[in-house]
């Protein structure tokens, strides 16, 4: 009977660490593209059966073969306008590049409130040549459930919070929403910061919810008291009125914490507006931490401490998840996380 090939066998054959092999095969972390490709090729060569992306990688190595085999459209569904500040704008460039190597094209469809209320598909969508659907900023659970019942493979890039207890028949791709927040609160607590709050609609999406959970767990791990009076997490649309809502909420707080963990950079920027309107200085009076490393986070004063998302890695991972699902529809549904990097800037200076 043939001996089962392990990650360590592949690592030994290449003279690299087992962790490097794991990152390459599971599309996690950041690796040089040449290293990732070398690991994938060795995995295929050695017959690593657990490697679910083998067919896709094999096709990528032989583009002429893949284009002869594959054709059709991958439909992008989005519930909001994806401007240049949104991580998805860069991610989609990489995603489109990867699927085009395999012969697929990308179509884009805006889902409006009417579609969501009536559980209807956008007029522009045609399912006769659609091989898969990718959802970005799609957080209405009944609508996502409808998409997942069309009989077409679905990838959710982030997902509705309700998908925790009402799982969707879809693969889910997320960024690491925990590590940076754990580290920030640990580092700040060592510098004497003990009063920490969270800002953002917790139930907006899985990522916001996970960032809130990371905040609560980090407080517990560091023996800090979680105090709801420091949190602005009510259900409120993150629209043009959000900054005024935050200002009013800040104005009603009996005490302002020393540090706010924000659900993303745009929440942090709106909060900064409210703090300034109250005459509070950041970082002197209160410190801010965002998430996503948006272009605005670099140019605002003070520059915003945040968590950097690797948009191209998300695009690469999304392509692999979609293609492997098309080729192997019976795979178990997967939840995949990509690495993020903590960036300290002026907004958390002591």
C-alpha positions as CSV (number, residue, x, y, z in Angstrom):
1,X,0.0,0.0,0.0
2,X,1.3,3.5,-0.9
3,X,2.6,5.6,1.9
4,X,0.6,8.7,2.6
5,X,2.4,11.9,1.6
6,X,2.5,14.5,4.4
7,X,3.2,18.2,4.6
8,X,6.5,17.3,6.3
9,X,7.4,15.1,3.3
10,X,6.9,18.0,0.9
11,X,8.9,20.3,3.2
12,X,11.8,17.9,3.4
13,X,11.8,17.4,-0.3
14,X,12.1,21.1,-0.9
15,X,14.3,22.0,2.1
16,X,11.7,24.4,3.5
17,X,9.7,24.5,6.7
18,X,6.4,22.7,7.2
19,X,4.8,26.0,8.0
20,X,5.8,27.3,4.5
21,X,4.2,24.3,2.9
22,X,1.1,24.7,4.9
23,X,0.8,28.4,3.9
24,X,1.2,27.6,0.2
25,X,-1.3,24.7,0.1
26,X,-3.9,26.4,2.3
27,X,-3.5,29.8,0.7
28,X,-2.9,31.5,4.0
29,X,-0.2,34.0,5.0
30,X,2.2,35.8,2.7
31,X,4.7,33.9,0.5
32,X,6.8,34.9,-2.5
33,X,4.8,33.7,-5.6
34,X,7.8,31.7,-6.7
35,X,7.9,29.8,-3.4
36,X,4.2,29.2,-3.4
37,X,4.3,27.8,-7.0
38,X,7.3,25.6,-6.2
39,X,5.4,24.1,-3.2
40,X,2.2,23.5,-5.2
41,X,4.1,21.8,-8.0
42,X,6.0,19.5,-5.6
43,X,2.7,18.7,-3.9
44,X,1.2,17.6,-7.2
45,X,4.3,15.7,-8.2
46,X,4.4,13.8,-4.9
47,X,0.7,12.9,-5.1
48,X,-0.5,14.8,-2.0
49,X,-4.1,13.7,-2.1
50,X,-5.4,16.2,0.4
51,X,-4.4,19.0,-1.9
52,X,-7.8,20.2,-3.1
53,X,-6.5,22.8,-5.5
54,X,-4.3,20.3,-7.6
55,X,-6.4,20.5,-10.7
56,X,-6.6,24.3,-10.7
57,X,-2.9,24.7,-10.1
58,X,-2.2,22.1,-12.8
59,X,-4.3,24.2,-15.2
60,X,-2.6,27.4,-14.3
61,X,0.8,25.7,-15.1
62,X,-0.7,25.0,-18.6
63,X,-2.8,28.0,-19.6
64,X,-3.4,26.7,-23.1
65,X,-4.9,23.5,-21.8
66,X,-7.1,25.3,-19.2
67,X,-8.4,27.7,-21.8
68,X,-9.5,24.8,-24.0
69,X,-11.2,23.2,-21.0
70,X,-12.8,26.1,-19.2
71,X,-15.2,28.8,-20.4
72,X,-18.0,30.8,-19.0
73,X,-18.6,33.7,-16.6
74,X,-18.1,34.2,-12.9
75,X,-20.6,36.7,-11.6
76,X,-19.8,39.3,-9.0
77,X,-22.7,40.4,-6.9
78,X,-22.3,43.5,-4.7
79,X,-24.7,45.5,-2.5
80,X,-22.7,48.7,-2.6
81,X,-20.5,50.8,-4.8
82,X,-16.9,49.6,-4.6
83,X,-14.7,52.7,-4.8
84,X,-11.0,52.9,-4.8
85,X,-10.9,53.1,-1.0
86,X,-12.5,49.7,-0.7
87,X,-10.1,46.8,-0.4
88,X,-12.2,44.9,-3.0
89,X,-11.0,47.3,-5.8
90,X,-7.5,45.9,-5.6
91,X,-8.6,42.4,-4.8
92,X,-10.8,42.2,-8.0
93,X,-7.8,43.0,-10.2
94,X,-6.0,40.0,-8.9
95,X,-9.1,37.8,-9.0
96,X,-9.9,38.7,-12.6
97,X,-6.3,38.1,-13.6
98,X,-6.3,34.6,-12.1
99,X,-9.6,33.5,-13.5
100,X,-8.8,34.9,-17.0
101,X,-5.7,32.6,-17.1
102,X,-8.2,29.7,-16.9
103,X,-10.5,31.0,-19.6
104,X,-13.3,32.6,-17.4
105,X,-14.6,36.2,-17.6
106,X,-16.0,38.3,-14.8
107,X,-19.4,40.0,-14.9
108,X,-20.5,42.6,-12.3
109,X,-24.0,43.0,-11.0
110,X,-25.3,45.6,-8.5
111,X,-28.0,44.3,-6.1
112,X,-30.3,47.0,-5.0
113,X,-32.9,47.3,-2.2
114,X,-35.7,46.2,-4.6
115,X,-33.8,43.0,-5.4
116,X,-33.3,42.3,-1.8
117,X,-36.9,42.9,-0.8
118,X,-38.3,40.8,-3.6
119,X,-35.5,38.2,-3.5
120,X,-35.0,38.8,-7.2
121,X,-31.9,38.7,-9.3
122,X,-30.5,41.8,-11.0
123,X,-31.8,42.3,-14.6
124,X,-28.3,42.1,-15.9
125,X,-27.7,38.6,-14.6
126,X,-27.9,35.6,-16.9
127,X,-27.5,32.1,-15.3
128,X,-27.1,30.1,-18.5
129,X,-23.4,30.7,-18.8
130,X,-22.6,31.6,-15.2
131,X,-20.3,29.0,-13.5
132,X,-20.0,30.7,-10.1
133,X,-21.2,33.7,-8.0
134,X,-18.9,35.8,-5.8
135,X,-20.5,38.1,-3.2
136,X,-18.9,41.2,-1.8
137,X,-20.7,43.5,0.7
138,X,-23.7,41.1,0.6
139,X,-25.0,40.9,4.2
140,X,-28.7,40.2,3.9
141,X,-29.0,36.6,5.0
142,X,-32.3,35.6,3.2
143,X,-30.9,37.0,-0.1
144,X,-27.6,35.2,0.3
145,X,-29.6,32.0,1.1
146,X,-31.6,32.5,-2.1
147,X,-28.4,32.8,-4.1
148,X,-27.0,29.7,-2.5
149,X,-30.0,27.7,-3.6
150,X,-29.6,28.5,-7.3
151,X,-27.5,25.4,-7.9
152,X,-24.5,27.6,-8.8
153,X,-21.3,27.6,-6.7
154,X,-21.1,30.6,-4.4
155,X,-18.2,32.3,-2.6
156,X,-18.9,34.9,0.1
157,X,-16.2,37.4,0.7
158,X,-17.3,38.2,4.2
159,X,-20.8,37.1,5.0
160,X,-24.0,37.9,7.1
161,X,-23.7,37.5,10.9
162,X,-26.7,35.1,10.7
163,X,-24.5,32.6,8.7
164,X,-23.0,31.5,12.1
165,X,-26.3,29.8,13.1
166,X,-27.8,29.5,9.7
167,X,-24.9,28.2,7.6
168,X,-24.9,29.0,3.9
169,X,-24.2,26.5,1.2
170,X,-21.1,28.5,0.2
171,X,-17.4,28.9,0.8
172,X,-16.5,32.0,2.9
173,X,-13.4,34.0,2.6
174,X,-12.4,36.4,5.4
175,X,-9.3,38.3,6.6
176,X,-7.8,37.6,10.1
177,X,-10.0,39.8,12.3
178,X,-8.4,38.8,15.6
179,X,-4.6,39.0,15.8
180,X,-4.1,42.8,15.4
181,X,-6.8,43.6,18.0
182,X,-5.3,41.1,20.5
183,X,-1.9,42.7,20.0
184,X,-3.1,46.3,20.2
185,X,-5.0,45.8,23.5
186,X,-2.1,43.8,24.9
187,X,0.5,46.5,23.9
188,X,-1.7,49.4,25.2
189,X,-2.4,47.6,28.5
190,X,1.3,47.4,29.1
191,X,1.4,51.2,28.7
192,X,-1.3,51.7,31.3
193,X,-4.3,51.9,29.0
194,X,-7.2,50.2,30.8
195,X,-10.4,51.9,29.6
196,X,-11.1,50.6,26.1
197,X,-14.3,50.8,24.0
198,X,-15.5,49.5,20.7
199,X,-17.2,51.5,17.9
200,X,-19.2,50.0,15.0
201,X,-22.4,48.1,14.3
202,X,-21.5,44.6,15.6
203,X,-24.2,42.8,13.5
204,X,-23.3,44.5,10.2
205,X,-21.3,41.5,9.0
206,X,-19.1,38.6,10.2
207,X,-16.0,40.7,10.1
208,X,-17.4,43.5,12.3
209,X,-18.7,40.8,14.7
210,X,-15.4,39.0,14.8
211,X,-13.6,42.3,15.5
212,X,-15.9,42.9,18.4
213,X,-15.4,39.4,19.8
214,X,-11.6,39.9,19.4
215,X,-11.9,43.1,21.5
216,X,-13.9,41.4,24.2
217,X,-11.6,38.4,24.3
218,X,-8.5,40.6,24.4
219,X,-9.9,42.6,27.3
220,X,-10.5,39.3,29.2
221,X,-7.1,37.9,28.4
222,X,-5.4,41.0,29.6
223,X,-7.5,41.1,32.8
224,X,-9.2,44.4,31.8
225,X,-12.8,45.2,32.6
226,X,-15.2,45.2,29.6
227,X,-17.5,48.1,30.1
228,X,-20.5,48.6,27.8
229,X,-20.7,52.3,28.6
230,X,-17.5,52.7,26.5
231,X,-19.0,51.0,23.4
232,X,-21.0,52.6,20.6
233,X,-22.3,49.5,18.9
234,X,-26.0,50.2,18.3
235,X,-27.6,49.2,15.0
236,X,-27.2,52.3,12.8
237,X,-26.6,52.5,9.1
238,X,-23.0,53.4,8.2
239,X,-24.1,56.1,5.8
240,X,-23.5,59.9,5.5
241,X,-25.4,60.5,8.8
242,X,-23.2,58.1,10.8
243,X,-20.7,60.7,11.9
244,X,-23.5,62.9,13.3
245,X,-24.9,59.9,15.1
246,X,-21.4,59.2,16.6
247,X,-21.0,62.8,17.7
248,X,-24.4,62.7,19.5
249,X,-23.5,59.4,21.1
250,X,-20.1,60.7,22.3
251,X,-21.8,63.8,23.7
252,X,-24.1,61.6,25.8
253,X,-21.3,59.5,27.2
254,X,-20.5,60.1,30.9
255,X,-16.9,59.2,30.4
256,X,-14.7,58.8,27.3
257,X,-12.4,55.8,27.3
258,X,-8.7,56.0,26.7
259,X,-8.8,53.9,23.5
260,X,-11.4,53.1,20.9
261,X,-11.2,50.0,18.8
262,X,-13.1,50.8,15.6
263,X,-14.8,48.3,13.3
264,X,-13.0,49.7,10.3
265,X,-11.1,52.8,9.2
266,X,-14.2,54.7,8.0
267,X,-15.8,54.3,11.4
268,X,-12.6,55.6,13.0
269,X,-12.6,58.6,10.7
270,X,-16.2,59.4,11.5
271,X,-15.5,59.0,15.2
272,X,-12.5,61.4,14.8
273,X,-14.9,64.0,13.5
274,X,-17.1,63.6,16.5
275,X,-14.1,63.8,18.9
276,X,-12.9,67.0,17.3
277,X,-16.3,68.5,17.4
278,X,-16.3,67.8,21.2
279,X,-12.9,69.5,21.5
280,X,-11.0,66.2,22.2
281,X,-7.6,65.6,20.8
282,X,-6.4,62.3,19.3
283,X,-4.1,60.8,20.5
284,X,-3.6,63.1,23.5
285,X,-7.1,62.7,25.0
286,X,-8.2,59.4,23.3
287,X,-6.5,57.0,21.0
288,X,-8.0,55.3,17.9
289,X,-7.4,52.0,16.1
290,X,-9.1,51.2,12.8
291,X,-9.1,48.3,10.4
292,X,-8.5,47.8,6.6
293,X,-5.6,50.3,6.0
294,X,-7.6,52.4,3.7
295,X,-5.8,55.1,1.7
296,X,-7.5,57.7,3.9
297,X,-5.9,56.2,7.0
298,X,-2.5,57.3,5.8
299,X,-3.3,60.9,5.0
300,X,-5.6,61.9,7.9
301,X,-4.2,63.8,10.8
302,X,-3.3,62.0,13.0
303,X,-2.4,59.1,10.8
304,X,-4.5,56.1,11.8
305,X,-3.2,52.9,13.4
306,X,-4.9,50.1,11.6
307,X,-4.7,46.5,10.4
308,X,-3.4,46.0,6.8
309,X,-5.4,43.7,4.5
310,X,-3.5,41.9,1.7
311,X,-6.0,42.6,-1.0
312,X,-4.1,40.7,-3.7
313,X,-3.8,37.6,-1.5
314,X,-7.5,37.8,-1.0
315,X,-8.0,37.9,-4.7
316,X,-5.6,35.0,-5.3
317,X,-7.4,32.9,-2.6
318,X,-10.8,33.8,-3.9
319,X,-9.8,32.6,-7.4
320,X,-8.5,29.3,-6.0
321,X,-11.7,28.7,-3.9
322,X,-14.0,29.5,-6.8
323,X,-12.1,27.4,-9.3
324,X,-11.7,24.4,-7.0
325,X,-15.4,24.6,-6.2
326,X,-16.3,24.6,-9.9
327,X,-14.0,21.6,-10.6
328,X,-14.8,19.7,-7.4
329,X,-18.4,20.6,-6.4
330,X,-18.6,17.9,-3.7
331,X,-15.8,19.4,-1.6
332,X,-16.9,20.3,2.0
333,X,-17.7,24.0,2.3
334,X,-14.7,26.0,3.6
335,X,-14.0,29.1,5.7
336,X,-10.7,30.5,4.8
337,X,-8.8,33.4,6.5
338,X,-6.0,35.5,5.0
339,X,-3.3,37.2,7.1
340,X,-3.4,40.8,8.2
341,X,-0.6,43.1,9.5
342,X,-0.7,45.5,12.4
343,X,0.3,49.0,11.5
344,X,1.0,51.5,14.4
345,X,0.7,55.2,13.4
346,X,0.1,58.4,15.2
347,X,-3.4,57.8,16.5
348,X,-2.2,55.4,19.2
349,X,0.9,57.2,20.3
350,X,1.4,57.4,24.0
